[in-house]
């Protein structure tokens, strides 16, 4: 790990955050997409809970 650390410079340009694209911004604000994701996540949680109770 020490070998890796000597090559990493924390304030270089390649350590900046990513800027979201127009598509990513659209998906974050699209109500239909958020509803779909909500349903999918809840279904996954139901599966996990059902497995734990059987």
TIVO-2410 file (N, C-alpha, C; in nm, 3 decimals):
# residues 54
REC num residu      c1      c2      c3 atome chaine
REC   1      X   0.082  -0.119   0.000     N      A
REC   1      X   0.000   0.000   0.000    CA      A
REC   1      X   0.086   0.126   0.000     C      A
REC   2      X   0.198   0.123   0.067     N      A
REC   2      X   0.287   0.239   0.072    CA      A
REC   2      X   0.341   0.273  -0.066     C      A
REC   3      X   0.363   0.171  -0.150     N      A
REC   3      X   0.413   0.196  -0.285    CA      A
REC   3      X   0.310   0.273  -0.367     C      A
REC   4      X   0.185   0.237  -0.352     N      A
REC   4      X   0.079   0.305  -0.425    CA      A
REC   4      X   0.067   0.450  -0.378     C      A
REC   5      X   0.075   0.470  -0.248     N      A
REC   5      X   0.056   0.603  -0.191    CA      A
REC   5      X   0.161   0.703  -0.239     C      A
REC   6      X   0.280   0.659  -0.269     N      A
REC   6      X   0.382   0.756  -0.311    CA      A
REC   6      X   0.358   0.805  -0.455     C      A
REC   7      X   0.274   0.734  -0.533     N      A
REC   7      X   0.243   0.778  -0.668    CA      A
REC   7      X   0.114   0.859  -0.675     C      A
REC   8      X   0.035   0.857  -0.569     N      A
REC   8      X  -0.092   0.929  -0.568    CA      A
REC   8      X  -0.070   1.069  -0.513     C      A
REC   9      X  -0.110   1.167  -0.592     N      A
REC   9      X  -0.102   1.306  -0.549    CA      A
REC   9      X  -0.245   1.358  -0.539     C      A
REC  10      X  -0.294   1.383  -0.417     N      A
REC  10      X  -0.438   1.406  -0.398    CA      A
REC  10      X  -0.495   1.532  -0.463     C      A
REC  11      X  -0.415   1.630  -0.497     N      A
REC  11      X  -0.472   1.754  -0.552    CA      A
REC  11      X  -0.442   1.773  -0.700     C      A
REC  12      X  -0.418   1.663  -0.770     N      A
REC  12      X  -0.397   1.671  -0.915    CA      A
REC  12      X  -0.532   1.682  -0.986     C      A
REC  13      X  -0.528   1.719  -1.112     N      A
REC  13      X  -0.651   1.740  -1.189    CA      A
REC  13      X  -0.734   1.613  -1.207     C      A
REC  14      X  -0.671   1.497  -1.205     N      A
REC  14      X  -0.747   1.373  -1.226    CA      A
REC  14      X  -0.823   1.327  -1.101     C      A
REC  15      X  -0.821   1.403  -0.994     N      A
REC  15      X  -0.895   1.368  -0.873    CA      A
REC  15      X  -1.016   1.458  -0.854     C      A
REC  16      X  -1.063   1.522  -0.960     N      A
REC  16      X  -1.182   1.604  -0.949    CA      A
REC  16      X  -1.306   1.517  -0.960     C      A
REC  17      X  -1.419   1.570  -0.921     N      A
REC  17      X  -1.544   1.494  -0.931    CA      A
REC  17      X  -1.593   1.495  -1.075     C      A
REC  18      X  -1.671   1.394  -1.108     N      A
REC  18      X  -1.725   1.384  -1.243    CA      A
REC  18      X  -1.840   1.482  -1.259     C      A
REC  19      X  -1.852   1.541  -1.376     N      A
REC  19      X  -1.963   1.631  -1.406    CA      A
REC  19      X  -2.070   1.549  -1.476     C      A
REC  20      X  -2.193   1.551  -1.425     N      A
REC  20      X  -2.297   1.469  -1.487    CA      A
REC  20      X  -2.332   1.517  -1.628     C      A
REC  21      X  -2.361   1.421  -1.714     N      A
REC  21      X  -2.400   1.453  -1.851    CA      A
REC  21      X  -2.546   1.497  -1.853     C      A
REC  22      X  -2.592   1.542  -1.969     N      A
REC  22      X  -2.731   1.584  -1.983    CA      A
REC  22      X  -2.825   1.466  -1.958     C      A
REC  23      X  -2.784   1.347  -2.004     N      A
REC  23      X  -2.867   1.228  -1.983    CA      A
REC  23      X  -2.879   1.195  -1.834     C      A
REC  24      X  -2.770   1.204  -1.762     N      A
REC  24      X  -2.772   1.175  -1.618    CA      A
REC  24      X  -2.861   1.276  -1.545     C      A
REC  25      X  -2.848   1.402  -1.581     N      A
REC  25      X  -2.934   1.505  -1.520    CA      A
REC  25      X  -3.081   1.478  -1.548     C      A
REC  26      X  -3.110   1.437  -1.672     N      A
REC  26      X  -3.248   1.405  -1.708    CA      A
REC  26      X  -3.300   1.288  -1.624     C      A
REC  27      X  -3.219   1.182  -1.611     N      A
REC  27      X  -3.263   1.065  -1.536    CA      A
REC  27      X  -3.282   1.096  -1.388     C      A
REC  28      X  -3.205   1.187  -1.334     N      A
REC  28      X  -3.220   1.225  -1.193    CA      A
REC  28      X  -3.346   1.306  -1.168     C      A
REC  29      X  -3.395   1.375  -1.270     N      A
REC  29      X  -3.512   1.460  -1.251    CA      A
REC  29      X  -3.639   1.404  -1.315     C      A
REC  30      X  -3.629   1.294  -1.386     N      A
REC  30      X  -3.744   1.234  -1.452    CA      A
REC  30      X  -3.831   1.160  -1.350     C      A
REC  31      X  -3.955   1.206  -1.334     N      A
REC  31      X  -4.045   1.149  -1.233    CA      A
REC  31      X  -4.079   1.004  -1.266     C      A
REC  32      X  -4.103   0.974  -1.392     N      A
REC  32      X  -4.137   0.836  -1.430    CA      A
REC  32      X  -4.023   0.740  -1.398     C      A
REC  33      X  -3.900   0.782  -1.424     N      A
REC  33      X  -3.785   0.696  -1.394    CA      A
REC  33      X  -3.772   0.675  -1.243     C      A
REC  34      X  -3.797   0.781  -1.166     N      A
REC  34      X  -3.787   0.770  -1.020    CA      A
REC  34      X  -3.894   0.676  -0.965     C      A
REC  35      X  -4.012   0.682  -1.021     N      A
REC  35      X  -4.120   0.590  -0.978    CA      A
REC  35      X  -4.082   0.446  -1.010     C      A
REC  36      X  -4.030   0.424  -1.130     N      A
REC  36      X  -3.988   0.289  -1.168    CA      A
REC  36      X  -3.879   0.237  -1.075     C      A
REC  37      X  -3.779   0.319  -1.046     N      A
REC  37      X  -3.670   0.278  -0.957    CA      A
REC  37      X  -3.725   0.249  -0.817     C      A
REC  38      X  -3.819   0.329  -0.770     N      A
REC  38      X  -3.881   0.309  -0.639    CA      A
REC  38      X  -3.949   0.172  -0.634     C      A
REC  39      X  -4.022   0.139  -0.739     N      A
REC  39      X  -4.090   0.009  -0.744    CA      A
REC  39      X  -3.990  -0.105  -0.744     C      A
REC  40      X  -3.885  -0.094  -0.825     N      A
REC  40      X  -3.785  -0.200  -0.833    CA      A
REC  40      X  -3.716  -0.220  -0.699     C      A
REC  41      X  -3.677  -0.111  -0.634     N      A
REC  41      X  -3.609  -0.121  -0.504    CA      A
REC  41      X  -3.701  -0.183  -0.400     C      A
REC  42      X  -3.827  -0.145  -0.401     N      A
REC  42      X  -3.921  -0.203  -0.304    CA      A
REC  42      X  -3.945  -0.351  -0.330     C      A
REC  43      X  -3.949  -0.391  -0.455     N      A
REC  43      X  -3.963  -0.534  -0.485    CA      A
REC  43      X  -3.842  -0.612  -0.435     C      A
REC  44      X  -3.723  -0.554  -0.453     N      A
REC  44      X  -3.603  -0.621  -0.403    CA      A
REC  44      X  -3.607  -0.634  -0.251     C      A
REC  45      X  -3.655  -0.530  -0.184     N      A
REC  45      X  -3.665  -0.537  -0.037    CA      A
REC  45      X  -3.766  -0.643   0.005     C      A
REC  46      X  -3.876  -0.654  -0.068     N      A
REC  46      X  -3.976  -0.756  -0.036    CA      A
REC  46      X  -3.916  -0.896  -0.049     C      A
REC  47      X  -3.836  -0.918  -0.150     N      A
REC  47      X  -3.771  -1.048  -0.168    CA      A
REC  47      X  -3.679  -1.078  -0.051     C      A
REC  48      X  -3.602  -0.980  -0.009     N      A
REC  48      X  -3.508  -1.001   0.103    CA      A
REC  48      X  -3.585  -1.029   0.232     C      A
REC  49      X  -3.690  -0.955   0.258     N      A
REC  49      X  -3.770  -0.977   0.380    CA      A
REC  49      X  -3.838  -1.112   0.376     C      A
REC  50      X  -3.890  -1.148   0.260     N      A
REC  50      X  -3.959  -1.278   0.248    CA      A
REC  50      X  -3.860  -1.393   0.273     C      A
REC  51      X  -3.736  -1.379   0.223     N      A
REC  51      X  -3.636  -1.484   0.245    CA      A
REC  51      X  -3.601  -1.495   0.393     C      A
REC  52      X  -3.598  -1.383   0.463     N      A
REC  52      X  -3.558  -1.386   0.604    CA      A
REC  52      X  -3.669  -1.443   0.693     C      A
REC  53      X  -3.794  -1.439   0.647     N      A
REC  53      X  -3.905  -1.487   0.728    CA      A
REC  53      X  -3.945  -1.631   0.696     C      A
REC  54      X  -3.877  -1.692   0.602     N      A
REC  54      X  -3.915  -1.831   0.570    CA      A
REC  54      X  -3.825  -1.931   0.634     C      A
***
